[in-house]
Amino acid sequence: TFTQNEFSVVIDLEHRDYLKDGALTIIDNQTLSVKRVSSAWAKQQHCYARILFSSPFKYRYNSTKTKIILEFNVENKELLIKSGISFVDEDGAKKNLEAELAHWDFQLCRVEAMSAWNEALGKIEVKNGDLEKLKTFYTALYHVMIHPNVAMDVDGNYRGLDQKIYIAEGFTYYTIFSLWDTFRATHPLFTIIERERTLDFIKTFLAMYNEGGRLPVWELCANETDCMIGYHSVSVIADAMAKGITGFDQELAYEAMTASANWDHLGLPEYINNGFLSIDDEHESVSKTLEYAYDDWCIAQTALRLDKMEEYKKYMLRSNAWR
């Protein structure tokens, strides 16, 4: 809702992180198509958008063609804008918008969002006479469910860690696995209240392993950021198996777990050879030793479950590094 008589909207592809490649395409006088490839935390982040406006616009480009000012003639000072996004391409963004938001009813969007969140938050029912405590609890549960995000288009296409395009067959592909932040409490909660999504998370992990060579550490928008420490995908997988979540290739999962545990980075070779990390080997040596040891214990429990006794002994020995 505009407060003045100049009704304009600025779209700026150069805002925020470094723009590697970008383009604004006018489809018609109410439609824009956007391509944006940027570099920041994710070094090669693709985002495409199809943007529709409820009123026609006039426009003017700047010299770089990555910024545009759209001018509108709206009598009631209200403008509706809806956007579909894709990590794959502009056509994917168009398909997503058409499939997920075909109408212009803003109040319906509010009702649908409220209904979806009520269903999600209703997975845990808390009774308490203190309204503030209830607000605190359900706000926390809401925060739990913000990530991971669906990262595939309505047709199943997604961008893999190798930046190639794949189709998710029989599962939903996700992004934003901040596993150092989530392996202790968030994912164990998901194995109780989000069992189907947990299965999709694991299938996503295995797709990332097939396409990138290892399980995610801190994955963001088809990029491995290698932020934080440990290889805590193995904890998520081991916990899911312990709680009876099936439907994925457990042998492939074990292969991926051990591949990640023997990767040549972040002090792992020294940890394996010496049985611990010293500060001369690697920074954050104590923290990494503790977290590698825990992940190795998770691998050992998985090996035991799969009747791989020699592997079980090997990783139990490695897990003693915390001492």
N, C-alpha and C positions, 0 to 999 in steps of 0.2 A: 504494500500500500504506500503510494508516494505521498509525501507531505507538501511538496512544492509543485509548481506547474511545469517543471522540466522533467519529463518522464523518460529516463534513459537508464540503460544497463551496460556496464563495462565487463567484457570478458577478456581476461589477461592470462595467456598461457605462460608468461614469464614469471608470474607470481610464485613466490616461495622457493622451491628447489631449482637446481640448474636445469634449464631446458636444453636437451640434446637435439630434439627434433619436434616440430609442431606445425599444425596447419588448421586453419579455420575455413570451412567450406559452406557457402550459402546454398542451401538446397532450394528454398523458396522464401517468401517474405515472412514466414513464421517458423522456419526450421533451420537449424545449424547442425553441421557435423564437425566433430572435433577429433584431432589426433594429437596426442601428447606423449612424448618419451622423455623422461627426466632422470636425473642422477642425484641421489642424496644418500640416505641410509640404504635404500635399494639402488644399486648402481645402474640398473637398466630397467626402469619401471615404465611399463606401457599402460596408458589409460586412454580409452576412446569413449566418446560420448555422442549421443543424438539428443539434441535439445529442442524442445517445442515451446512456443510462446502462444498465449491465448489471444494475442492481438498482433496484427501485422507490424513490422518494423521497417524503418529506414536505417541505413547504416553507413559508416565511414571507417575505412581501415587506416592504420598507421603504416609507416614505411616498411616495417618488418613483417607485416601480415601475421603477427602472432597476438595482436591485440585488436579488439573491435569495440566500437561504441554503437549500441543499438538504441534508436530513438522511437518512442511509441506515442500514439495519440489515444489515450485511454480516458474516457469521459468520467468514469467513477473513481479514477486514480488507483484502481486495483489491476494488477497483472498477475496471471498465473504462469509459472514456468515449470515444466517437467523434463526430467533428464534420465536417460538410460545410459548405463556405463558398461564397458567390457574391457577386459585385459587382453582380448584377442585381436579385434579389429573393429572398424566403424560399422560394418554390417552386423556384427554381433551386438553392438550397442543398440542399433535400430530394432533388431529382433527382440532384445530384452525389454525395451520400452513398450513395444507393441504387445508383448505377451503379458507383461506385469502391470502395466498402467495404461489401458486403452481409453479410459474415460478422463473427464476433467472435473470430477466431483471431489472437491477438497475435503468436505465433511465425511464423505465415504472413506477416503484415505485415513482420516483420523479414527473412524470407527473400526476399520479393518486392522489398523496398527494396534489399537487398544485391545481388540479381540485376540490378536496374535500374542501380544505380551501377557495378557491375562492367562492364556492357555499355557504359555511357557513358565510363568512365575507360579502358576497353580500346581506345578509338579511337587511343590513342598507347601504344606498347609501348616501355618503357625497360628496358634490362638493365644492372645495376650490382651489384657485390659489396657495396656499402655500403648497408645497409638504411636507415640514416638519410637518405641522399640520396634513396632511392626514396620514403620517407615524405614528404619535403619536396616532391618533384615531384608526387606524386599528390594531396597535400593542396592544393597550388596549383591543380592541374587541377580538383579538386573545387570550390574557391572560384570558379574561372572559370565553372562551370556552374550556380551557384546562381541567377543572374538572366540574362536576363529570365524572367519567370514567365508561364505560361498564364493568361489573364485572361478566358476565356469558359467558359460552362457546357457540360455534355455535349451539350446541344441546339444549341450554336453561338451562343447569345445572349451579347452582351457590351454593356457600357456605353461609349459613345463619349465623346470629349472634350467634346461638347456636352451630355452627361448624358442623351442619348436612348439607347434600346435598339435594337441592330441585330443582324443575324445574319451571322456569318462564313461566306461561301459559298466552299467549296473551300480554305480555309486556316485555320491556327490563329492566333488573335489573342492577342498578348502584352502585358505591361505591365512597367514598371520599365526604362526606357531611360536609364541614367545616362551619356549619350553622351560628355560631356567626359571621363569616367573610362575609357571603353571603346573610343573610336574609334582609339586609337593601336595597341593590341596585342590586346585581347580580340576585337573584331569581325574583324580580319584573321585571327586564328586560327580563328574560326568559319567564315570563308569557305573554310577548308581542311578542318576536321573536322566541321563542322555546316552543310553546304551546304543541306540541305532546310530546316533551321530558319532559316538566313539568308534564304531566299526568303520564308518566313513573316514574318520580321522586316520585310522590305521591304514586303510586302503590308499588314502592320499599319501601317507608316509612311504608306502611301498612304491607308489608311482614315482615319487620324488627320488627314491633310491634307484629305481630302474633308469630314470632320466638324468640323474645327477651324480650317481655313484655312491651316495651315502644318505643316511637318514637326516632329516632336518635338525639343525641346532637352534637357529632363530631365523626362520624363513619369513620373508615378506615379499609378496607380489612377484612370485617366480624368481626370487633372488635369495641366495643364502648369505645372510649378513655376518655370520659367525660371531654374533654378539653374545656376550656372557660365556659361560663355561659348561663343561660336561657334555654328554651326548644323551640327553634325557628323553629322547624318543623311546629308548629302550625301556625306561621306567614305565612309560605310558602303555607300551605293548605288553610288558610283563604283568602289569596290574590288570589289564583287560583280560588276559589269559587266565589269571588267577581267579577272576570273578566270572569266568564262564562265558565270556564274549567270544564267539566263534564266527565263521563265515569268511575268514581270510586265510591266505596261504601261510601256515605257520612255519613251514620249512624256509620259505622265502624270507619271512620276517626274521627268523634266526640268522640266516645268512646276512641280512642287512644289519642286524644288531652287531654281529661280530666284525663286519666290515667297518662300521663306524667306530668300533672300539679299537681298531688297529690302524686308524688313519694317521698319516704322517704330518701332524700339525699340533700346535698348542701343547707341546711337551709330552705327547703320548709316547713317542719312541723311548724317551728317557724314563718315563714312568714305567713302561713295560720292562725295560732292561734292568732298572735299579730297584723296582718294587715300590718306589715313591718318587716324589719330585722335591728337589732342593731349590733354594732360591738361585743357585748358580745355574740350574737347568732352565728355569722358566719363571716368569713373574706370576704372582698369585699362586705360588707353589702349594701352599697348605690347602687353600680352597679347592684347587684342581685335584689334588691328591684325594681329598675327602669325597668329592663328587664323582671322580672316575671310579673310586672304590665302590661307591654305592651302585653306580651303573653296572659295574662288573658283577656285583652280587645279584642284580636283576637278571643279567645274562645267565648267571649260574643257575638261578631258579628256573629259567626258561629251558635251559639245557636238561635239567633234571626232569622237567615235565615232558620233554621230548625224548627221554631215555638216552641222552647223550652223556654217558657217565664220565668219559675222559674229559670232555669239554666242561662238564660240571666241576670236576676237580681243578681244572686249569683256571677257571674264572673265580672259583672260591678262593684259590690261592692269591690271585690278583686282588680280590676284594679285601684282603687283609692289609692292603697298603695303608689304610687309615691309622693303623697302629704305629 
